[in-house]
Amino acid sequence: MTMDTIYRIRVSGHLDDRWSGYLGGFSVQRHDDGTTVLVGTVVDQAALHGLLTRIRDLGLPLLSLSNSAGIHCCPVHARSSMLRPGRSRRSEDDHERRGTGEP
């Protein structure tokens, strides 16, 4: 028997409860500071990456990520959540240095 890991993911902005299903059944907890904390379990790293992809696709800035093992994976650099799909941080920086925001 395996134990699912509980994750707490803090994002900027408020989400309605209706997004819970889209986000893997994670509970949606809105806070007065304008953030939302998503709490739930994932069975493996692939499921976690899928969830993070959905958060990115919603355009939500990722603020922090922690799990029930007490491992804090963030705070996340504010720009890292805004990468375009398929682009690495390095390729984004290279384009900015050249003065082009496009590939």
N, C-alpha and C positions, 0 to 999 in steps of 0.2 A: 504494500500500500504506500502511495506517495502522498506527501503533504503539499498542497498548493501554497505558493508564497503570496502573502498579502502585500499589495503595493498601495502607496499613497502618492498620487501625482497631483501637484499643484500647478494650475494654469492661470494665466491672467484673464480676467473677464468672468462673467457669470453665464452658466449654462442652465437651461431648463432641465427638469427631471426627464423629459422625453428623450434626451440624448443617452440615457443610461443603456438602453437596448443596443444602440449603435456602438457604444463603447464597451461592449462585452459584459453588460450587466453591472458595471461598476456603479456604486452609489454616488450621487452628486450632492456635494455639500458646499453651499454658497456661503461666503464669509463677508463680513462688513467691509473688509479692506479691498473689495472688488475682485477677489480671487475665488476660484472654485477648486475644491479638493475632490479628486476622484479616488474612491477606495474600493478595492476588490481584489480578486485573486486571478492569477494566471498560472497555467500548468507548466509552462516552459518559456525559454527565451524567445522562441519563435512567436508565441502568443503575445509576449510583451512588445516585441518589435512591431507586430501587427497593430496593437493598440496605439503605440506611439505614432505610427504612420497615420492612423485615423485622426489623432489629435493634430498632427501636422496638417493634414488635409483640410481640417476645419479652420486652419489659420490661427490656432490658439498658441500664444507664446508659452512655452514650457518653463516653469519657474523652479520646480524641484521635483525630485523623485526619490523615494525611500521605500525600503521593504521591511517585512516583519523580522528579518534577521538583524535589523539595526544598521544596515548598510545604507548610507546616504550617498546617492549617486550624483547629486547636484549640490549647489545651485548650478543651473545651466547658464552658460553665456547667452545673453539675450538674443544675439543674432543667430545662434546655432539653430533655433527653432524656425527660423525664417529661410533656411536654405531651400532652394528649388529642388524638386525631386531629381535624383540622378546627379546632383552637383555636390562636390565635397567642399569643405571649408576652404581648402587650398585653392581650388578652382575659382571660388567666389572672390577670394582675396586677390588672385592674379588678375582677374578682370577689373577689379576696383583700382589696382595699381596702374593698369594701363589706361584707366579713365573710361573704360567701357563697362556698362552694366550688363551687357549681353554677351553670349558666347561668340 
